[in-house]
Amino acid sequence: LVFDRAKAADHPVAVYYFDQMQKKWVKLGGEVKENRITLEVNHFTYFAVFAEVKKEGEGKPSVPSFTDVKGHWAEAVIMEGVAKGFVNGYPNNTFHPDGMVTRAEFAVMIGKALGLAGDEGNLSFNDLPSIPTWARSYVAGAVEKGVINGYSDGTFKANNPISRAETAVMIVRALGLPANDGAMLTFSDADQIPAWAKGAVAAAVENGLIQGRSGNRFDPAAYTTRAEATTVILKALALIGK
């Protein structure tokens, strides 16, 4: 793409694409040489070159005041997660702290927090078109690092809610923690935790990454809420000193 170098002045420039789902411009980057910026893309959409101009005194991104987190048990956690840039709210200034997190969304959250973006060109799931464009590089990174897998039928099921058992497995894998397969879990519903997740759940609990719900239940099949997902990732960052 060719752009007007004079209009950009000394500000950094980047290629952006318009995400029809999120209704916003998303940064892609690009290599700048004189008045031309280049990068490889593998999908058709609207592209544009924007100069990144910071307002005077601007440093850290502003954190919005969500209308639905005041008094929530995770209010402070949510604001910290947003400030760190691995989770966002919605255009109407809400966060939906008790809403579900999809498999694609959690891959993005982990990817942004831990820097796990990969090459989306390596994705070969049968349902690749259902993986949102904004999530593909992070899904690719998570798959490449062994953090998340597809299903036996070759699908990824990007829009399925992620369960608490899956959340434990993904965060333990992302941090490279060993699963504690021999641990005795004391949750009242421990017998409902799938065999493939028990070691990871034990490791996540032992490292303070995740905890049970009321009634000493783990609720392995229940979906992880946005507040819980943000909490887990912040605890993971604290564990590795980030």
Number of C-alpha atoms within 10 A of each C-alpha: 13 13 16 11 14 8 9 16 11 11 13 12 21 19 21 18 17 15 16 11 9 12 9 12 16 14 17 15 15 17 13 16 9 10 12 14 17 14 12 8 9 7 7 7 10 11 16 14 21 16 16 12 13 9 7 6 6 9 8 9 10 9 15 14 13 17 11 14 19 11 8 13 11 18 15 13 18 26 21 17 21 18 16 16 15 20 23 18 18 10 10 8 13 15 23 16 21 16 14 20 24 20 23 23 25 29 29 26 24 28 23 16 19 17 14 22 22 19 13 17 11 13 18 13 16 13 12 17 10 15 19 17 15 18 20 25 22 26 32 25 24 25 19 17 16 13 22 22 15 14 9 7 8 13 15 23 18 23 14 14 20 23 20 24 22 22 27 27 24 23 26 23 18 19 14 12 14 13 18 16 15 9 14 11 16 12 17 13 14 17 12 14 19 14 10 12 21 25 23 26 32 24 23 25 15 13 14 13 21 24 17 14 10 8 9 13 15 23 20 23 14 13 21 25 20 23 23 23 27 25 20 22 23 21 18 24 15 11 13 9 7 10
